[in-house]
Amino acid sequence: MISYARQTQEEQPDVVPPPADDHIAPAPRVSVQAFCETVETAATVQAAGEDRRLGKAHLKVQMGGMAAAIEAYRSAPTPNVIILETDARSDILAGLDQLATVCDPGTRVVVIGRVNDVTLYRELVRRGVSDYVLSPVTPIDVVRSICNLFSAPEAKAVGRIIAVVGAKGGAGASTIAHNIAWAIARDLSMDSVVADLDLAFGTAGLDYNQDPAQGIADAVFSPDRIDIAFMDRLLSKCTDHLSLLAAPATLDRVYDFGAEAFDAIFDTLRASMPCIVLDVPHQWSGWTKRALISADDILIVAAPDLASLRNTKNMFDLLKAARPNDRMPLYCLNQVGVPKRPEINASEFAKAIESPPIVTIPFEPQIFGAAANNGQMIAEMSPNHRTTEMFLQIAQRLTGRSETKKPKGSFLSPLLDKLKAK
């Protein structure tokens, strides 16, 4: 019998379009086979298989619909998920009954159909169908349906990964990443972790005034030990809501990794932390590219010069093509206003990138230099500094949250309240 995996409200079988920041948990390593009746749906399902959230899933698309599926599984084991397209109402229930006789226990079935009827939906649920999606479908509809099969409604929300990377070396991406994480933890009250991925030269430990004995290197070189308990032992607590997965910043070994070297680390952090900020070093390798593409949101930090403009444009083009179902990357301009230095202004950047910068951070060498040397964040040095508000703006945009702390009233507030009441 086909197993029952997920049930939505019977009274509302229609598919509701997601909000712009709809957060879909990635699917685990599962096998998915689709049997489509139309070329359009087959192309849509194939496009869904290229989405980052199905990166671990093995998806195969075939034509022939319900009849082809029944015939295929008479002599072959069934996958974890079967996607069936059908445009007939009477054949759906009879076909599912036949399919159940050849399905292995635990197989989950998603039906793509054209009939929008509550009675039919109830019959499909009664027969153990995991999800019913109305045609025509989009790639994100297919992605959501598959991923939600493995994300129980009562389970803890999967953490959001935010990747911060510099358009070029020296753009200040690490400083921006660390201050954003501080704002997320302090001002938005989200439990967060900063993962310093620059193992040789990372500065997160210095910026947070931490010198932990263990860190991310212990995890990446011991993949068999990675679980939530092991990762918790590697985290260094910076504040009540902020932890650090520090880089060793030593040169006693080389740090050459495969493309999937950090996957287990990120998956484990997702399961235990609402927000993970990746401090991605400025280099181009299989694992840095994978970290950026697989992140939920991306911030590129650029300096106001030609090299940053070119590199930001290249990264935008690649990431938009690799993440067609995700929000666009964001970028900010940093170190703007260096005396006597010719600069490319924000409007020229916006014209080339076809998107304005989220903020423009001025060149403030005194406060940034003092904060770096003291192992403090800008908000610690000067809570009312203009860049402190900018970091909060970026944090709110990346997390989709508003500030949770109430603004402090001035000593004139009681008097003003009395005057308003008159």
Number of C-alpha atoms within 10 A of each C-alpha: 16 21 17 18 20 18 16 12 8 12 11 12 18 15 13 8 9 11 7 9 13 11 15 18 20 23 20 16 12 15 15 22 20 26 25 24 19 14 11 13 22 19 15 17 26 18 17 24 23 18 20 22 25 22 16 14 20 15 20 16 16 16 18 17 18 24 16 15 24 19 14 13 16 13 9 11 12 21 19 18 20 22 25 26 26 22 15 11 13 9 13 19 15 10 15 22 14 14 21 17 13 20 24 18 12 15 22 25 29 23 24 23 19 16 15 16 13 14 10 17 20 17 13 19 18 12 17 22 23 26 24 26 20 16 18 12 16 16 19 22 20 21 24 20 19 27 17 19 20 15 19 11 12 6 8 12 17 20 22 23 27 24 25 27 26 28 28 21 15 12 21 18 26 25 18 25 28 28 25 25 29 30 26 29 21 21 17 20 16 21 20 27 29 25 27 28 23 22 20 17 14 21 23 26 21 15 19 23 16 15 14 16 10 16 23 23 19 17 21 18 14 10 14 9 13 17 16 15 11 13 19 15 11 20 20 21 16 16 14 12 17 23 24 26 26 30 24 24 16 11 10 8 8 9 12 9 14 10 14 13 17 20 16 16 19 18 18 19 24 19 16 19 19 18 23 26 24 27 25 22 22 18 15 8 13 13 18 22 16 16 23 22 22 23 21 25 22 25 23 24 28 30 26 25 16 13 13 22 22 16 16 23 17 13 17 21 14 13 19 15 11 15 19 16 19 20 14 16 20 20 26 21 26 21 17 20 15 13 7 6 10 10 13 15 14 16 13 13 23 14 10 13 18 12 15 18 18 15 17 20 18 14 14 14 11 8 15 17 12 14 20 17 12 14 18 18 25 25 20 13 15 13 12 11 13 13 20 19 14 18 24 23 19 23 25 18 14 22 19 9 13 13 16 11 10 7 7 7 8 8 8 8 11 10 9 11 10 9 9 7 6 5
